[in-house]
Amino acid sequence: MRVKVNPLLCTGCGLCELACGYHWDEAFSLISSSVMLYRAEEKKNYMGVIVKTEEDLFIGRPEGAAAIKLGELSRGGTGGGASAKPILIREACDLCESTTGEPQCVAICPHGALYLE
């Protein structure tokens, strides 16, 4: 099971990042979040979400979702780009294993853009 993203439902509110950062640091910190929003500079209202796991980065973007192995990014493989670099040093998603129920990012998303599958 993993957190997946439907970016067409994402409004960029950032609650998922804050909830995840709180899970790791018990503070509203974006720097420790396993979830990261990204926006393309060249396209207005382009919203994507990256979720880091132990094996890959799950990248949800309007044109579709993809899982990119961490090794492919370090070798210059496709996907991720500069937007993926800040999340590579963060902890991988543990599905909020210290809590009960669904992960905090999924529970707090007001539009259902994040879900478990």
Buried (B, 14 or more C-beta within 10 A) or exposed (E): EBBBBBBEBBEBBBBBBBBBBBBBEEEEBBEBBBBBBBEBEEEEEBBBBBBBBEEBBBBBBBEEBBBBEBEBBEEEEEBBEEBBEEBEEBBBBEBBEEEEEBBBBBBBBEEEBBBEE
